[in-house]
Amino acid sequence: MPTRPWAGDPSVITDVPGIRVGHWTHEVARTGCTVVLFPAGTVASGEVRGGAPATRETELLAPERLVDRIDAVLLTGGSAFGLSAADGVVRWCEQRGLGFPTAAGPVPIVPTLGLYDLAVGDPSVRPGPDAGEAACIAATDGPVPLGPVGAGTGATTGGWRGPEHVRPGGIGSASCWQGDLVVSALIAVNAFGDIDPDGSGAAAVARHLGAGAAVPPAFGHTTIGVIATNGRIDKLGCLLVAQSGHDGLGRSIAPAHTRADGDALVAAATGLVDADLEVVRGLAVAAVEAAVRSCA
């Protein structure tokens, strides 16, 4: 049964039993990566939106593809360069016999989502295979550090109004419950838009643009994350949960899903308790929304 946090404690994605999270952080270069490790049999799908994604192994998440389980999801800084950090996660999983069974042995399934943080630190330092493996080694099912750590180390928000409005982003997390069912989100918030604290963001964007304000050139951002539940849903259901999670981004980031963002979410289900898909989808919207706003 999921354990609710004590009053005042943050809720995090490790509220879903069996999930572990680890970070690798380079504070000087302001980059890093974050891995989410799943128990055996976890089903997943996902959806990529926005105009500038950096991804690896996301196509196999489509419901019509053969593979219906995953071992880990990696969130990484370094833009497309940082996708190589997945090699270290795959190596770590292989050493433990994890992966999709094939005639030549198990092949680890590690969808990877990247964000652009090259402009805020040292762009020559990017997460690589050793960083991905280090994140796996650091993974824990206990309290998870949040804020400017892991994939959120160099994250920023608010660039759509100009450099003077840029604010730190980071890693946020939140959980929602219905009885024994828990739905959680872990989000690396690196948005071109602002974090919307109260739902007024869309109107504020409209007023700003309606007054003739210019939007500065976008150089790259992206909000990425993982939604996890202990509910029992199939791969198509996970796709629908990921789509609902994007509604949570739309509620908490203004503007969201711009051409400068490669927003992407993976939804995973460990299948421990019976669940109504529509309930899971509703809780996913709320969890993503709260996770993003926790970075404000």
C-alpha positions, 0 to 999 in steps of 0.5 A: 500500500502506498505510504503517504508522506507526513504533513509538510513533507514533499510527495515524490515519484518514489511514493510508487512502490518499486521505483527508484530515482538517482541523479548525476549532477555537475554543479559547476557546468550546470548540467546533469541527468536523472534516471528513473528505475522501474520494477520488472514488468512495468508497462509504458508509453509516452508522447512528445510535443513541442517543436524541438525534441531530443529523444532516444528510444521513444518510438518503441513506446507507441502502442502498436510497437512490440515492446510493452515494458521498460527498465528505466527512463533517463532525463538528461541535460546536454541537449542531443549530446546528453542522449549518450548518457543512456549508454551508461544506463543500458550498461548498468541494466545489462550487468544485472540481466535486465531487459527485453528477452531476445535469443541473444540475451536481454536488451535493456529498454531505456527511453531517454528525453533530453533538454537544452541547458548548454547556454547556462553553464559550460557547454563542453560538459555534457552527461555521458555514459559514466554519468548515466551509470553513476545516476543508476548507482545513486538511485534510491527508493527513499527521499529524492533530492529536488530542485537544481539537481540532475537533469534540472541543474541548468534548467531555466524558465521564463525566456519568452519575455526576454533575458531579464525575466529568466528564472531557475527551473529544476526537478519537481515531483508530486503524487496524488492518491485515490485509496491504494492507487497512487499516481506520481510525476517527476518533471525537469522544468526547463520551459521557454514559458513561465511557471503558472502559479494559479492558472492565470498564465494564459491570460497574462500571455494574451495580454502581453502579446496583445499589447504588441510585445515582441517574443525574443528568439528562442534558443532551446528549452524543453520540459521532460518528465515521467508519470508513474502509477501502481495502477494496472493499465495497458500500453495504450492506457499509458499513452492516454495517461501521458497525453493527460500529463501534457494537459498538466503542463499546459495548466502550469506553464504559459506558454507551453509546447512552443517551437523552442520546447521539445516537451515529452512525457513517459507514463509507466504503470507497475500494475500492482492495484486495479485502476480505472483508467480515467481516474489515473488520467485525472490524477496524472493531470494534477500530479504533473501540474503540482510537480511543475509548480513545485519548481516556482 
